[in-house]
Amino acid sequence: RTVQIKPSFNCAITGLSAERLICGSSELAALDLELAETYRGALGRAKMYDRKYGPPSSQVAYINLVQEQNSWLRNSRNRCQSADCIFDVYQNRLDYLRRYQQYKQGFWGDLHQDF
């Protein structure tokens, strides 16, 4: 018996066609889980960056990343009408978030391209 992989969001309450496609595919659901985990790691990196380089209580990098993710959801993922589109936008976002986590001195400024 095959176990259905569930994505990072609740499939019972989604109305978006992109999310319905993800809920119907174990491969896309697994990719969604991978992206959610990678995003959490990037948020942790942003917090570390804010603590190291920002003024006290700074959350600039963290807030920017949250806004970028919300924009990516609205303007990339949610516009997809096919599994191939979702796969491609997820791969691009994963690449971006992995680079974000691998921050090195001098690399930070090169990350602000929107996927």
Secondary structure as GFF3:
##gff-version 3
##sequence-region A 1 115
A	DSSP	three_ten_helix	11	13	.	.	.	ID=ss1
A	DSSP	alpha_helix	17	23	.	.	.	ID=ss2
A	DSSP	alpha_helix	26	53	.	.	.	ID=ss3
A	DSSP	alpha_helix	60	75	.	.	.	ID=ss4
A	DSSP	three_ten_helix	77	79	.	.	.	ID=ss5
A	DSSP	alpha_helix	83	101	.	.	.	ID=ss6
A	DSSP	three_ten_helix	108	111	.	.	.	ID=ss7
###
